């Protein structure tokens, strides 16, 4: 799913992603595994991380959207 979101430009999985993903992944892990919340409710953290990657200055998508 992550590779699809980023068109394989930032690694094939979320662990290979840029540093902008780190805080959002921590929030996702805390939400899903610690608080035992549903995946649907926790996906907002992954989506926010992908948005952060898209918005960064040197993004490969800066001129795409």
PDB file of N, H, CA, C and O in Angstrom:
ATOM      1  N   UNK A   1       0.822  -1.182   0.000  1.00  0.00           N
ATOM      2  CA  UNK A   1       0.000   0.000   0.000  1.00  0.00           C
ATOM      3  C   UNK A   1       0.873   1.255   0.000  1.00  0.00           C
ATOM      4  O   UNK A   1       0.609   2.178  -0.770  1.00  0.00           O
ATOM      5  N   UNK A   2       1.902   1.312   0.841  1.00  0.00           N
ATOM      6  H   UNK A   2       2.116   0.562   1.467  1.00  0.00           H
ATOM      7  CA  UNK A   2       2.790   2.478   0.902  1.00  0.00           C
ATOM      8  C   UNK A   2       3.478   2.708  -0.440  1.00  0.00           C
ATOM      9  O   UNK A   2       3.557   3.842  -0.914  1.00  0.00           O
ATOM     10  N   UNK A   3       3.974   1.642  -1.049  1.00  0.00           N
ATOM     11  H   UNK A   3       3.911   0.721  -0.664  1.00  0.00           H
ATOM     12  CA  UNK A   3       4.649   1.763  -2.346  1.00  0.00           C
ATOM     13  C   UNK A   3       3.689   2.332  -3.388  1.00  0.00           C
ATOM     14  O   UNK A   3       4.093   3.124  -4.240  1.00  0.00           O
ATOM     15  N   UNK A   4       2.452   1.941  -3.322  1.00  0.00           N
ATOM     16  H   UNK A   4       2.124   1.298  -2.630  1.00  0.00           H
ATOM     17  CA  UNK A   4       1.442   2.454  -4.247  1.00  0.00           C
ATOM     18  C   UNK A   4       1.186   3.941  -3.981  1.00  0.00           C
ATOM     19  O   UNK A   4       1.108   4.735  -4.918  1.00  0.00           O
ATOM     20  N   UNK A   5       1.056   4.315  -2.710  1.00  0.00           N
ATOM     21  H   UNK A   5       1.119   3.670  -1.949  1.00  0.00           H
ATOM     22  CA  UNK A   5       0.832   5.718  -2.344  1.00  0.00           C
ATOM     23  C   UNK A   5       1.957   6.611  -2.862  1.00  0.00           C
ATOM     24  O   UNK A   5       1.708   7.735  -3.298  1.00  0.00           O
ATOM     25  N   UNK A   6       3.185   6.118  -2.816  1.00  0.00           N
ATOM     26  H   UNK A   6       3.388   5.205  -2.462  1.00  0.00           H
ATOM     27  CA  UNK A   6       4.346   6.939  -3.182  1.00  0.00           C
ATOM     28  C   UNK A   6       4.906   6.592  -4.558  1.00  0.00           C
ATOM     29  O   UNK A   6       5.969   7.083  -4.939  1.00  0.00           O
ATOM     30  N   UNK A   7       4.212   5.770  -5.285  1.00  0.00           N
ATOM     31  H   UNK A   7       3.348   5.371  -4.975  1.00  0.00           H
ATOM     32  CA  UNK A   7       4.618   5.377  -6.637  1.00  0.00           C
ATOM     33  C   UNK A   7       6.034   4.798  -6.651  1.00  0.00           C
ATOM     34  O   UNK A   7       6.792   5.016  -7.596  1.00  0.00           O
ATOM     35  N   UNK A   8       6.381   4.060  -5.596  1.00  0.00           N
ATOM     36  H   UNK A   8       5.765   3.884  -4.829  1.00  0.00           H
ATOM     37  CA  UNK A   8       7.693   3.403  -5.436  1.00  0.00           C
ATOM     38  C   UNK A   8       8.880   4.367  -5.462  1.00  0.00           C
ATOM     39  O   UNK A   8      10.010   3.947  -5.710  1.00  0.00           O
ATOM     40  N   UNK A   9       8.637   5.644  -5.209  1.00  0.00           N
ATOM     41  H   UNK A   9       7.719   5.986  -5.007  1.00  0.00           H
ATOM     42  CA  UNK A   9       9.718   6.633  -5.223  1.00  0.00           C
ATOM     43  C   UNK A   9      10.422   6.776  -3.877  1.00  0.00           C
ATOM     44  O   UNK A   9      11.500   7.367  -3.812  1.00  0.00           O
ATOM     45  N   UNK A  10       9.849   6.261  -2.826  1.00  0.00           N
ATOM     46  H   UNK A  10       8.974   5.782  -2.879  1.00  0.00           H
ATOM     47  CA  UNK A  10      10.427   6.414  -1.485  1.00  0.00           C
ATOM     48  C   UNK A  10      10.543   5.073  -0.781  1.00  0.00           C
ATOM     49  O   UNK A  10      10.273   4.976   0.417  1.00  0.00           O
ATOM     50  N   UNK A  11      10.936   4.052  -1.498  1.00  0.00           N
ATOM     51  H   UNK A  11      11.155   4.130  -2.471  1.00  0.00           H
ATOM     52  CA  UNK A  11      11.093   2.732  -0.921  1.00  0.00           C
ATOM     53  C   UNK A  11       9.860   1.874  -1.153  1.00  0.00           C
ATOM     54  O   UNK A  11       8.791   2.370  -1.511  1.00  0.00           O
ATOM     55  N   UNK A  12      10.034   0.585  -0.941  1.00  0.00           N
ATOM     56  H   UNK A  12      10.902   0.183  -0.651  1.00  0.00           H
ATOM     57  CA  UNK A  12       8.941  -0.346  -1.198  1.00  0.00           C
ATOM     58  C   UNK A  12       8.051  -0.561   0.023  1.00  0.00           C
ATOM     59  O   UNK A  12       6.956  -1.111  -0.093  1.00  0.00           O
ATOM     60  N   UNK A  13       8.522  -0.127   1.191  1.00  0.00           N
ATOM     61  H   UNK A  13       9.412   0.320   1.285  1.00  0.00           H
ATOM     62  CA  UNK A  13       7.683  -0.234   2.384  1.00  0.00           C
ATOM     63  C   UNK A  13       7.919   0.976   3.276  1.00  0.00           C
ATOM     64  O   UNK A  13       8.847   1.756   3.061  1.00  0.00           O
ATOM     65  N   UNK A  14       7.087   1.112   4.251  1.00  0.00           N
ATOM     66  H   UNK A  14       6.334   0.478   4.425  1.00  0.00           H
ATOM     67  CA  UNK A  14       7.100   2.311   5.079  1.00  0.00           C
ATOM     68  C   UNK A  14       8.373   2.462   5.918  1.00  0.00           C
ATOM     69  O   UNK A  14       8.756   3.578   6.268  1.00  0.00           O
ATOM     70  N   UNK A  15       9.026   1.345   6.237  1.00  0.00           N
ATOM     71  H   UNK A  15       8.715   0.439   5.952  1.00  0.00           H
ATOM     72  CA  UNK A  15      10.278   1.416   6.993  1.00  0.00           C
ATOM     73  C   UNK A  15      11.412   2.005   6.160  1.00  0.00           C
ATOM     74  O   UNK A  15      12.378   2.522   6.719  1.00  0.00           O
ATOM     75  N   UNK A  16      11.312   1.937   4.855  1.00  0.00           N
ATOM     76  H   UNK A  16      10.527   1.517   4.400  1.00  0.00           H
ATOM     77  CA  UNK A  16      12.322   2.508   3.964  1.00  0.00           C
ATOM     78  C   UNK A  16      12.015   3.961   3.612  1.00  0.00           C
ATOM     79  O   UNK A  16      12.755   4.583   2.849  1.00  0.00           O
ATOM     80  N   UNK A  17      10.956   4.493   4.147  1.00  0.00           N
ATOM     81  H   UNK A  17      10.355   3.988   4.767  1.00  0.00           H
ATOM     82  CA  UNK A  17      10.522   5.844   3.811  1.00  0.00           C
ATOM     83  C   UNK A  17      11.424   6.918   4.385  1.00  0.00           C
ATOM     84  O   UNK A  17      12.295   6.626   5.205  1.00  0.00           O
ATOM     85  N   UNK A  18      11.224   8.157   3.965  1.00  0.00           N
ATOM     86  H   UNK A  18      10.517   8.395   3.299  1.00  0.00           H
ATOM     87  CA  UNK A  18      12.039   9.273   4.447  1.00  0.00           C
ATOM     88  C   UNK A  18      11.737   9.613   5.897  1.00  0.00           C
ATOM     89  O   UNK A  18      10.773   9.118   6.481  1.00  0.00           O
ATOM     90  N   UNK A  19      12.571  10.459   6.459  1.00  0.00           N
ATOM     91  H   UNK A  19      13.354  10.861   5.985  1.00  0.00           H
ATOM     92  CA  UNK A  19      12.455  10.800   7.883  1.00  0.00           C
ATOM     93  C   UNK A  19      11.126  11.474   8.228  1.00  0.00           C
ATOM     94  O   UNK A  19      10.711  11.451   9.387  1.00  0.00           O
ATOM     95  N   UNK A  20      10.460  12.067   7.252  1.00  0.00           N
ATOM     96  H   UNK A  20      10.797  12.085   6.311  1.00  0.00           H
ATOM     97  CA  UNK A  20       9.148  12.687   7.507  1.00  0.00           C
ATOM     98  C   UNK A  20       8.111  11.669   7.955  1.00  0.00           C
ATOM     99  O   UNK A  20       7.118  12.029   8.588  1.00  0.00           O
ATOM    100  N   UNK A  21       8.333  10.408   7.633  1.00  0.00           N
ATOM    101  H   UNK A  21       9.140  10.116   7.118  1.00  0.00           H
ATOM    102  CA  UNK A  21       7.385   9.359   7.998  1.00  0.00           C
ATOM    103  C   UNK A  21       7.530   8.906   9.454  1.00  0.00           C
ATOM    104  O   UNK A  21       6.580   8.372  10.028  1.00  0.00           O
ATOM    105  N   UNK A  22       8.682   9.107  10.044  1.00  0.00           N
ATOM    106  H   UNK A  22       9.453   9.540   9.578  1.00  0.00           H
ATOM    107  CA  UNK A  22       8.983   8.536  11.366  1.00  0.00           C
ATOM    108  C   UNK A  22       7.955   8.912  12.438  1.00  0.00           C
ATOM    109  O   UNK A  22       7.417   8.008  13.076  1.00  0.00           O
ATOM    110  N   UNK A  23       7.654  10.194  12.670  1.00  0.00           N
ATOM    111  H   UNK A  23       8.091  10.929  12.151  1.00  0.00           H
ATOM    112  CA  UNK A  23       6.687  10.495  13.740  1.00  0.00           C
ATOM    113  C   UNK A  23       5.296   9.936  13.461  1.00  0.00           C
ATOM    114  O   UNK A  23       4.583   9.541  14.384  1.00  0.00           O
ATOM    115  N   UNK A  24       4.921   9.905  12.203  1.00  0.00           N
ATOM    116  H   UNK A  24       5.500  10.226  11.454  1.00  0.00           H
ATOM    117  CA  UNK A  24       3.595   9.383  11.838  1.00  0.00           C
ATOM    118  C   UNK A  24       3.531   7.870  12.024  1.00  0.00           C
ATOM    119  O   UNK A  24       2.496   7.332  12.416  1.00  0.00           O
ATOM    120  N   UNK A  25       4.637   7.189  11.743  1.00  0.00           N
ATOM    121  H   UNK A  25       5.478   7.626  11.424  1.00  0.00           H
ATOM    122  CA  UNK A  25       4.678   5.736  11.963  1.00  0.00           C
ATOM    123  C   UNK A  25       4.629   5.416  13.451  1.00  0.00           C
ATOM    124  O   UNK A  25       3.976   4.454  13.857  1.00  0.00           O
ATOM    125  N   UNK A  26       5.311   6.208  14.263  1.00  0.00           N
ATOM    126  H   UNK A  26       5.842   6.989  13.934  1.00  0.00           H
ATOM    127  CA  UNK A  26       5.255   5.995  15.718  1.00  0.00           C
ATOM    128  C   UNK A  26       3.821   6.164  16.208  1.00  0.00           C
ATOM    129  O   UNK A  26       3.342   5.386  17.033  1.00  0.00           O
ATOM    130  N   UNK A  27       3.145   7.180  15.696  1.00  0.00           N
ATOM    131  H   UNK A  27       3.533   7.812  15.026  1.00  0.00           H
ATOM    132  CA  UNK A  27       1.739   7.393  16.075  1.00  0.00           C
ATOM    133  C   UNK A  27       0.862   6.232  15.628  1.00  0.00           C
ATOM    134  O   UNK A  27      -0.031   5.805  16.360  1.00  0.00           O
ATOM    135  N   UNK A  28       1.116   5.723  14.428  1.00  0.00           N
ATOM    136  H   UNK A  28       1.842   6.071  13.834  1.00  0.00           H
ATOM    137  CA  UNK A  28       0.354   4.580  13.929  1.00  0.00           C
ATOM    138  C   UNK A  28       0.577   3.352  14.813  1.00  0.00           C
ATOM    139  O   UNK A  28      -0.378   2.685  15.212  1.00  0.00           O
ATOM    140  N   UNK A  29       1.838   3.058  15.114  1.00  0.00           N
ATOM    141  H   UNK A  29       2.614   3.600  14.790  1.00  0.00           H
ATOM    142  CA  UNK A  29       2.154   1.883  15.942  1.00  0.00           C
ATOM    143  C   UNK A  29       1.523   2.002  17.321  1.00  0.00           C
ATOM    144  O   UNK A  29       0.984   1.029  17.850  1.00  0.00           O
ATOM    145  N   UNK A  30       1.591   3.192  17.902  1.00  0.00           N
ATOM    146  H   UNK A  30       2.029   3.982  17.473  1.00  0.00           H
ATOM    147  CA  UNK A  30       0.986   3.414  19.216  1.00  0.00           C
ATOM    148  C   UNK A  30      -0.527   3.227  19.146  1.00  0.00           C
ATOM    149  O   UNK A  30      -1.122   2.586  20.012  1.00  0.00           O
ATOM    150  N   UNK A  31      -1.133   3.782  18.126  1.00  0.00           N
ATOM    151  H   UNK A  31      -0.650   4.302  17.422  1.00  0.00           H
ATOM    152  CA  UNK A  31      -2.583   3.684  17.956  1.00  0.00           C
ATOM    153  C   UNK A  31      -3.025   2.236  17.767  1.00  0.00           C
ATOM    154  O   UNK A  31      -3.950   1.766  18.429  1.00  0.00           O
ATOM    155  N   UNK A  32      -2.361   1.544  16.868  1.00  0.00           N
ATOM    156  H   UNK A  32      -1.609   1.926  16.330  1.00  0.00           H
ATOM    157  CA  UNK A  32      -2.824   0.200  16.481  1.00  0.00           C
ATOM    158  C   UNK A  32      -2.423  -0.883  17.475  1.00  0.00           C
ATOM    159  O   UNK A  32      -3.225  -1.759  17.798  1.00  0.00           O
ATOM    160  N   UNK A  33      -1.196  -0.826  17.957  1.00  0.00           N
ATOM    161  H   UNK A  33      -0.545  -0.114  17.695  1.00  0.00           H
ATOM    162  CA  UNK A  33      -0.714  -1.918  18.806  1.00  0.00           C
ATOM    163  C   UNK A  33      -0.827  -1.635  20.304  1.00  0.00           C
ATOM    164  O   UNK A  33      -1.086  -2.554  21.081  1.00  0.00           O
ATOM    165  N   UNK A  34      -0.638  -0.393  20.719  1.00  0.00           N
ATOM    166  H   UNK A  34      -0.428   0.353  20.087  1.00  0.00           H
ATOM    167  CA  UNK A  34      -0.697  -0.084  22.148  1.00  0.00           C
ATOM    168  C   UNK A  34      -2.128   0.181  22.604  1.00  0.00           C
ATOM    169  O   UNK A  34      -2.588  -0.363  23.608  1.00  0.00           O
ATOM    170  N   UNK A  35      -2.812   1.020  21.854  1.00  0.00           N
ATOM    171  H   UNK A  35      -2.439   1.462  21.038  1.00  0.00           H
ATOM    172  CA  UNK A  35      -4.182   1.371  22.223  1.00  0.00           C
ATOM    173  C   UNK A  35      -5.201   0.361  21.695  1.00  0.00           C
ATOM    174  O   UNK A  35      -6.377   0.405  22.055  1.00  0.00           O
ATOM    175  N   UNK A  36      -4.731  -0.558  20.831  1.00  0.00           N
ATOM    176  H   UNK A  36      -3.775  -0.594  20.539  1.00  0.00           H
ATOM    177  CA  UNK A  36      -5.577  -1.613  20.288  1.00  0.00           C
ATOM    178  C   UNK A  36      -6.806  -1.055  19.571  1.00  0.00           C
ATOM    179  O   UNK A  36      -7.922  -1.545  19.745  1.00  0.00           O
ATOM    180  N   UNK A  37      -6.580  -0.037  18.777  1.00  0.00           N
ATOM    181  H   UNK A  37      -5.674   0.361  18.636  1.00  0.00           H
ATOM    182  CA  UNK A  37      -7.633   0.604  18.009  1.00  0.00           C
ATOM    183  C   UNK A  37      -7.728  -0.065  16.641  1.00  0.00           C
ATOM    184  O   UNK A  37      -6.794  -0.749  16.223  1.00  0.00           O
ATOM    185  N   UNK A  38      -8.820   0.121  15.957  1.00  0.00           N
ATOM    186  H   UNK A  38      -9.579   0.677  16.297  1.00  0.00           H
ATOM    187  CA  UNK A  38      -8.992  -0.518  14.645  1.00  0.00           C
ATOM    188  C   UNK A  38      -8.034   0.076  13.617  1.00  0.00           C
ATOM    189  O   UNK A  38      -7.617   1.229  13.726  1.00  0.00           O
ATOM    190  N   UNK A  39      -7.701  -0.724  12.632  1.00  0.00           N
ATOM    191  H   UNK A  39      -8.040  -1.661  12.543  1.00  0.00           H
ATOM    192  CA  UNK A  39      -6.805  -0.292  11.562  1.00  0.00           C
ATOM    193  C   UNK A  39      -7.385   0.914  10.840  1.00  0.00           C
ATOM    194  O   UNK A  39      -6.652   1.840  10.489  1.00  0.00           O
ATOM    195  N   UNK A  40      -8.677   0.911  10.618  1.00  0.00           N
ATOM    196  H   UNK A  40      -9.272   0.159  10.902  1.00  0.00           H
ATOM    197  CA  UNK A  40      -9.336   2.021   9.930  1.00  0.00           C
ATOM    198  C   UNK A  40      -9.109   3.332  10.670  1.00  0.00           C
ATOM    199  O   UNK A  40      -8.834   4.355  10.043  1.00  0.00           O
ATOM    200  N   UNK A  41      -9.218   3.317  11.978  1.00  0.00           N
ATOM    201  H   UNK A  41      -9.442   2.487  12.488  1.00  0.00           H
ATOM    202  CA  UNK A  41      -9.027   4.526  12.777  1.00  0.00           C
ATOM    203  C   UNK A  41      -7.567   4.970  12.806  1.00  0.00           C
ATOM    204  O   UNK A  41      -7.286   6.164  12.915  1.00  0.00           O
ATOM    205  N   UNK A  42      -6.648   4.032  12.712  1.00  0.00           N
ATOM    206  H   UNK A  42      -6.876   3.062  12.624  1.00  0.00           H
ATOM    207  CA  UNK A  42      -5.224   4.352  12.814  1.00  0.00           C
ATOM    208  C   UNK A  42      -4.589   4.738  11.485  1.00  0.00           C
ATOM    209  O   UNK A  42      -3.512   5.334  11.469  1.00  0.00           O
ATOM    210  N   UNK A  43      -5.228   4.414  10.383  1.00  0.00           N
ATOM    211  H   UNK A  43      -6.103   3.930  10.396  1.00  0.00           H
ATOM    212  CA  UNK A  43      -4.658   4.711   9.065  1.00  0.00           C
ATOM    213  C   UNK A  43      -4.461   6.198   8.824  1.00  0.00           C
ATOM    214  O   UNK A  43      -3.663   6.584   7.970  1.00  0.00           O
ATOM    215  N   UNK A  44      -5.178   7.041   9.563  1.00  0.00           N
ATOM    216  H   UNK A  44      -5.827   6.728  10.256  1.00  0.00           H
ATOM    217  CA  UNK A  44      -5.001   8.490   9.394  1.00  0.00           C
ATOM    218  C   UNK A  44      -3.550   8.885   9.635  1.00  0.00           C
ATOM    219  O   UNK A  44      -3.059   9.832   9.021  1.00  0.00           O
ATOM    220  N   UNK A  45      -2.857   8.169  10.524  1.00  0.00           N
ATOM    221  H   UNK A  45      -3.256   7.400  11.023  1.00  0.00           H
ATOM    222  CA  UNK A  45      -1.458   8.484  10.799  1.00  0.00           C
ATOM    223  C   UNK A  45      -0.576   8.185   9.588  1.00  0.00           C
ATOM    224  O   UNK A  45       0.330   8.958   9.278  1.00  0.00           O
ATOM    225  N   UNK A  46      -0.829   7.090   8.914  1.00  0.00           N
ATOM    226  H   UNK A  46      -1.565   6.462   9.166  1.00  0.00           H
ATOM    227  CA  UNK A  46      -0.071   6.743   7.709  1.00  0.00           C
ATOM    228  C   UNK A  46      -0.379   7.759   6.614  1.00  0.00           C
ATOM    229  O   UNK A  46       0.526   8.208   5.910  1.00  0.00           O
ATOM    230  N   UNK A  47      -1.632   8.117   6.471  1.00  0.00           N
ATOM    231  H   UNK A  47      -2.367   7.752   7.043  1.00  0.00           H
ATOM    232  CA  UNK A  47      -2.027   9.082   5.444  1.00  0.00           C
ATOM    233  C   UNK A  47      -1.392  10.445   5.705  1.00  0.00           C
ATOM    234  O   UNK A  47      -0.984  11.121   4.761  1.00  0.00           O
ATOM    235  N   UNK A  48      -1.302  10.857   6.963  1.00  0.00           N
ATOM    236  H   UNK A  48      -1.633  10.307   7.729  1.00  0.00           H
ATOM    237  CA  UNK A  48      -0.639  12.115   7.294  1.00  0.00           C
ATOM    238  C   UNK A  48       0.853  12.046   6.962  1.00  0.00           C
ATOM    239  O   UNK A  48       1.436  13.031   6.508  1.00  0.00           O
ATOM    240  N   UNK A  49       1.456  10.903   7.185  1.00  0.00           N
ATOM    241  H   UNK A  49       0.982  10.104   7.554  1.00  0.00           H
ATOM    242  CA  UNK A  49       2.858  10.715   6.844  1.00  0.00           C
ATOM    243  C   UNK A  49       3.096  10.818   5.348  1.00  0.00           C
ATOM    244  O   UNK A  49       4.064  11.440   4.912  1.00  0.00           O
ATOM    245  N   UNK A  50       2.234  10.220   4.572  1.00  0.00           N
ATOM    246  H   UNK A  50       1.447   9.714   4.926  1.00  0.00           H
ATOM    247  CA  UNK A  50       2.356  10.293   3.112  1.00  0.00           C
ATOM    248  C   UNK A  50       2.170  11.737   2.654  1.00  0.00           C
ATOM    249  O   UNK A  50       2.875  12.197   1.756  1.00  0.00           O
ATOM    250  N   UNK A  51       1.229  12.453   3.261  1.00  0.00           N
ATOM    251  H   UNK A  51       0.655  12.079   3.990  1.00  0.00           H
ATOM    252  CA  UNK A  51       1.047  13.870   2.927  1.00  0.00           C
ATOM    253  C   UNK A  51       2.314  14.669   3.245  1.00  0.00           C
ATOM    254  O   UNK A  51       2.704  15.547   2.475  1.00  0.00           O
ATOM    255  N   UNK A  52       2.949  14.370   4.365  1.00  0.00           N
ATOM    256  H   UNK A  52       2.633  13.657   4.991  1.00  0.00           H
ATOM    257  CA  UNK A  52       4.183  15.063   4.735  1.00  0.00           C
ATOM    258  C   UNK A  52       5.277  14.817   3.697  1.00  0.00           C
ATOM    259  O   UNK A  52       6.041  15.727   3.376  1.00  0.00           O
ATOM    260  N   UNK A  53       5.356  13.609   3.177  1.00  0.00           N
ATOM    261  H   UNK A  53       4.736  12.870   3.438  1.00  0.00           H
ATOM    262  CA  UNK A  53       6.332  13.286   2.127  1.00  0.00           C
ATOM    263  C   UNK A  53       6.014  14.082   0.867  1.00  0.00           C
ATOM    264  O   UNK A  53       6.914  14.635   0.236  1.00  0.00           O
ATOM    265  N   UNK A  54       4.757  14.141   0.505  1.00  0.00           N
ATOM    266  H   UNK A  54       4.025  13.692   1.017  1.00  0.00           H
ATOM    267  CA  UNK A  54       4.357  14.879  -0.697  1.00  0.00           C
ATOM    268  C   UNK A  54       4.641  16.374  -0.561  1.00  0.00           C
ATOM    269  O   UNK A  54       4.991  17.031  -1.542  1.00  0.00           O
ATOM    270  N   UNK A  55       4.491  16.913   0.653  1.00  0.00           N
ATOM    271  H   UNK A  55       4.206  16.380   1.449  1.00  0.00           H
ATOM    272  CA  UNK A  55       4.630  18.357   0.863  1.00  0.00           C
ATOM    273  C   UNK A  55       6.067  18.826   1.070  1.00  0.00           C
ATOM    274  O   UNK A  55       6.332  20.026   0.993  1.00  0.00           O
ATOM    275  N   UNK A  56       6.988  17.922   1.328  1.00  0.00           N
ATOM    276  H   UNK A  56       6.772  16.947   1.391  1.00  0.00           H
ATOM    277  CA  UNK A  56       8.357  18.371   1.595  1.00  0.00           C
ATOM    278  C   UNK A  56       8.941  19.051   0.356  1.00  0.00           C
ATOM    279  O   UNK A  56       8.557  18.742  -0.772  1.00  0.00           O
ATOM    280  N   UNK A  57       9.864  19.973   0.577  1.00  0.00           N
ATOM    281  H   UNK A  57      10.176  20.224   1.494  1.00  0.00           H
ATOM    282  CA  UNK A  57      10.401  20.813  -0.494  1.00  0.00           C
ATOM    283  C   UNK A  57      11.010  20.029  -1.641  1.00  0.00           C
ATOM    284  O   UNK A  57      10.783  20.368  -2.803  1.00  0.00           O
ATOM    285  N   UNK A  58      11.764  19.008  -1.350  1.00  0.00           N
ATOM    286  H   UNK A  58      11.948  18.733  -0.406  1.00  0.00           H
ATOM    287  CA  UNK A  58      12.469  18.249  -2.388  1.00  0.00           C
ATOM    288  C   UNK A  58      11.659  17.037  -2.869  1.00  0.00           C
ATOM    289  O   UNK A  58      12.223  16.094  -3.424  1.00  0.00           O
ATOM    290  N   UNK A  59      10.367  17.063  -2.662  1.00  0.00           N
ATOM    291  H   UNK A  59       9.908  17.829  -2.211  1.00  0.00           H
ATOM    292  CA  UNK A  59       9.526  15.930  -3.034  1.00  0.00           C
ATOM    293  C   UNK A  59       9.589  15.646  -4.525  1.00  0.00           C
ATOM    294  O   UNK A  59       9.616  16.562  -5.346  1.00  0.00           O
ATOM    295  N   UNK A  60       9.612  14.383  -4.857  1.00  0.00           N
ATOM    296  H   UNK A  60       9.590  13.638  -4.190  1.00  0.00           H
ATOM    297  CA  UNK A  60       9.584  13.975  -6.260  1.00  0.00           C
ATOM    298  C   UNK A  60       8.210  14.243  -6.868  1.00  0.00           C
ATOM    299  O   UNK A  60       8.030  14.131  -8.081  1.00  0.00           O
ATOM    300  N   UNK A  61       7.257  14.592  -6.035  1.00  0.00           N
ATOM    301  H   UNK A  61       7.403  14.683  -5.050  1.00  0.00           H
ATOM    302  CA  UNK A  61       5.904  14.867  -6.491  1.00  0.00           C
ATOM    303  C   UNK A  61       5.574  16.355  -6.504  1.00  0.00           C
ATOM    304  O   UNK A  61       4.445  16.731  -6.817  1.00  0.00           O
ATOM    305  N   UNK A  62       6.539  17.203  -6.171  1.00  0.00           N
ATOM    306  H   UNK A  62       7.457  16.898  -5.917  1.00  0.00           H
ATOM    307  CA  UNK A  62       6.288  18.651  -6.024  1.00  0.00           C
ATOM    308  C   UNK A  62       5.639  19.244  -7.270  1.00  0.00           C
ATOM    309  O   UNK A  62       4.730  20.065  -7.149  1.00  0.00           O
ATOM    310  N   UNK A  63       6.072  18.860  -8.439  1.00  0.00           N
ATOM    311  H   UNK A  63       6.811  18.194  -8.538  1.00  0.00           H
ATOM    312  CA  UNK A  63       5.509  19.416  -9.671  1.00  0.00           C
ATOM    313  C   UNK A  63       4.419  18.533 -10.265  1.00  0.00           C
ATOM    314  O   UNK A  63       3.785  18.894 -11.257  1.00  0.00           O
ATOM    315  N   UNK A  64       4.209  17.379  -9.653  1.00  0.00           N
ATOM    316  H   UNK A  64       4.723  17.086  -8.848  1.00  0.00           H
ATOM    317  CA  UNK A  64       3.255  16.424 -10.194  1.00  0.00           C
ATOM    318  C   UNK A  64       1.817  16.821  -9.887  1.00  0.00           C
ATOM    319  O   UNK A  64       0.933  16.661 -10.728  1.00  0.00           O
ATOM    320  N   UNK A  65       1.580  17.338  -8.681  1.00  0.00           N
ATOM    321  H   UNK A  65       2.299  17.467  -7.998  1.00  0.00           H
ATOM    322  CA  UNK A  65       0.221  17.684  -8.266  1.00  0.00           C
ATOM    323  C   UNK A  65       0.027  19.181  -8.189  1.00  0.00           C
ATOM    324  O   UNK A  65      -1.063  19.645  -7.854  1.00  0.00           O
TER     325      UNK A  65
END
